Amino acid sequence: MRYVLIIAGGSGTRLWPLSRQGEPKQLLDLIDGMSLLRMAFERVRGVVPDENVFVCTGQAYADVVSDILPEVPGSNILGEPVGRDSLNAVTWPAAVIADSDPDAVIATVTADHIIRPVSGFRAALNHGFEIAETDSSALVTFGVIPTEPNTGFGYLHRGNPIDEDRRAFEVREFVEKPNAALARSYFDSGEFWWNSGMFVWRAATLLDVVSQLKPATARQADQLVREPDCLPQIYPQMEKISVDFAVMEPVSAGRTGCHVVAVPLAIQWYDVGSFETLAPHLPDDGRGNHATGATVSIDSEANLLINTRSDAVLAVAGLHAMAVVTTDRATLVVPLADSQRVKELVAVVAEECGRDYA
């Protein structure tokens, strides 16, 4: 049977002070009054039944996730006591699902992106399911066809097509975020796609590969299925490593009997990882700024203005290309081009003012 696993972890420090420890960005109503998590769920509705959707999130967020997704059974919301990177966030749920359905095929999707059109995403997801169902040795990933030589994404190097209609390709290698010159060469070659971080695989295939490459992780995941009450003791001991490093890269290099297949995503794909990338998705205030809440501006343009307070107004003058974000706990002012530095700033806030403000 088909299942979908939505990964909704992380602390969301790049969108501080909107998102904070205990309030990751996936759970905030950022776009048209809808959270990124809810948007991710709506994208997969109809691809699998609601009861076949699982969510892996932080244990502290489980109740909020349940409120956002009341259609998902509470037992399908798997809360990590601590974040241990993506290998564990996919392996543990795969073991849980396989325990009740050994033939399960799982699509793993993210909850921190905006994807349009949804129809194109669903078509690609269904094709990924078809490949994994017919080829037990395939680990399917999705490559976003790049629209620019972006240095902020990892890439996958596609090889030969696996079918005559060129709807899927072998993957030669995964590469890390490149410098500007390398990104340009990747883009110009037409052979490199952005690594979406989304996958489809048979649960049994993934677990077998993990047992070969990371046997300790496989044993611990199996123990968590047999002894779920041991989660607080076992999970923090699991190796902290990404699924790309632990599984996808070595499999693409031929280190197991499996292979990696990429399905192209010819879509609009936005990683909402900073205020600079969030800004275009918020309303235009008619003065050349993207703004929400009570805001006023004069002689200002190309700014992001966010005011979550109902008892105050945010007013700016003479600003250009800045992010100004105010909440009941903190106010942030940063050039949009430097908004990736917010994570660095949050660490300083925590050190100098206390974690309650971070």
Beta strands, then each sheet from edge to edge (+ up, - down):
strand 1: 2-8
strand 2: 29-31
strand 3: 34-35
strand 4: 53-58
strand 5: 77-80
strand 6: 105-110
strand 7: 113-116
strand 8: 138-144
strand 9: 155-161
strand 10: 169-175
strand 11: 192-202
strand 12: 259-265
strand 13: 268-271
strand 14: 290-292
strand 15: 295-298
strand 16: 304-307
strand 17: 314-317
strand 18: 322-326
strand 19: 331-335
sheet 1: 5+ 4+ 1+ 6+ 11- 8+ 12+ 10- 9+
sheet 2: 2+ 3-
sheet 3: 7+ 13-
sheet 4: 14+ 16+ 18+ 19-
sheet 5: 15+ 17+
end
